Amino acid sequence: MLYSQGYCEFSEMVRLHLVSRGQPYTERDVDTDKSARQEMLDLGASGTPVTVIDGEVVIGFDEESIDELLGHRPYNG
């Protein structure tokens, strides 16, 4: 689940990252969906993006945490 705002640059970064990983996701816009905004606040976040993966919450664009929760290992090339 991705809680986002349409104009949020970091929400866009999470979207693009999830797509690049081939990860399907559900997105809820907290600007247009009051219940989504309340859910986001209940998770302890005051802004977007907020990503929830298997019950774990990632606040902001934290590529490493998202990849860890998705089971992707970082490239150490």
CORURRA-V605573 format. One record per pair of residues at least 6 apart in sequence whose ideal C-beta (glycine too) atoms are under 8 Angstrom apart, sorted by the first residue. I is the first residue (numbers start at 1). GAP is how many residues later the second one is. Records with the same first field share a line. If there is no record, write none. Layout:
I->GAP / GAP
This chain:
1->24 / 25 / 26 / 27 / 50 / 51
2->9 / 12 / 13 / 16 / 23 / 24 / 25 / 26 / 47 / 48 / 49 / 50
3->24 / 25 / 27 / 33 / 34 / 36 / 37 / 40 / 42 / 45 / 46 / 47 / 48 / 49
4->7 / 10 / 11 / 23 / 24 / 25 / 26 / 44 / 45
5->6 / 24 / 25 / 26 / 43
6->23 / 25
8->39 / 40 / 41
10->38 / 39 / 50 / 51
11->37 / 38
13->36 / 48
14->35 / 37 / 47 / 52
15->12
17->44 / 46 / 49
18->7 / 33 / 48
21->46 / 49 / 51
23->47
25->26
28->8 / 11
29->7
30->6 / 7 / 10 / 18
31->6
40->8 / 10
43->7 / 9 / 14
44->13 / 15
45->12 / 14
49->10 / 11 / 12
50->7 / 8 / 9
51->6 / 7 / 15
52->6
53->13 / 16 / 17
54->15
56->13
58->7 / 8 / 11
64->10
67->6 / 7
